[in-house]
């Protein structure tokens, strides 16, 4: 039985690796960079990027309840549903409504997913987003940060989402959208302090001029220094987007 379980974990880990993009685009207009640290090799965090052409793209990040094989299999289904629906429904509200229904049919509310998706239009310097119960990302522009919290409740818990609120924002050049799963803020150091929102805000302010890749590399160093010998308590997924 133990050998079988080990093989299942290895299989789930391989599935997960295939689902998370190995490389994200870096262009003269925008940059995307990721950090992905699964807990015990198989986690429930997910991130992705979808291109709609040269000047329009979407990115998303999610946290699937549970761990192990079940979370990995739901992640595989979730990615397939996203890829199928995102080109079918061109407005985010209808897309998220349909996404929830599809996930609910699979899980029957046994599992749920927190989810954030943003669509960036570089030609018009606009961004639309919906936050479905996910830890609110940070938007940094003009020297200030704000949280991206508008949206709806979690995905998959209810057959129909009662209300979905989409927000559209004007983007400035040299903006940054920093999205992450709650494994980041659950990190603790040896004194018992958390890697809390204020610390993230200060880090963004201090390193806002870095490229997305450099920003994430510096953040990884900051995380390792902060936690010291303490273990990672949960999966951590981070998706950093810079609009140049």
C-alpha positions, 0 to 999 in steps of 0.5 A: 500500500505504501509503495502504491501511495508513493507512486500516486504521489509521484504521478500527481507531481509529474501532472502538476509540473506539466500544468504549471508553465515552465516559462512565462513571456518577457516582451518589450511591453510586459513581463511575467515571472513566477515562483512556485514552491509546492508543499511536500512535492504535490500542492494545490496552487495553480497559475497560468497565462493566456495570450489573446494577441500581441497587445492583450493577455490574461493571467490567473492564480488559484489555490485549490483546497486540499493537497496530494493526488486529489488536488492535482487531479482537480487542478488538471480539470481546472486548467482544461476548463479554463482553457476551454471557457476563456476563448468561449466567453470574452467577458470575465463575468460570464467566464467566471460564472461558467467556470464556477458551474463547471467546477461545481459539477465535478466537486459537488462543493466537496472542494473549492478554489480561490481564484484571481484572473486579470485581463490586460489590454496594452493597446488601451492601457486597461486592466479588468479583473475578478477576484473569486475569494482569493488573497487580494493581489497588490497593484503598484503604480504611481508610487502607491499600492492598492489591493485588488479585491472586487469580485465574488465568492470562492469557485465551486462551493455553490452551484450558482454564484450569487453576485460577480463584480468586475473592476476595470482600471487604468494602467500606467506604464511601469505598473506592477501586479503582484499576485500570490497564494496565502502560503506567502503570508502564512510564512513565519520566522523563528520569532513567530512573526508572519510575512504579513501584508505590510512587509509585502507592501514595503518590499514592493515599494523598495523594489518596484523598479526591478524587472519581474524576474529580478523582483521575484529573485530578490523576493525569494532571497527575502523569504529565505532570510525571513523564515530562517530554519522554519519550514514552508507551512504551505504551497507558495505560488507567486505571479508578478506582472510588470507593464512596461 
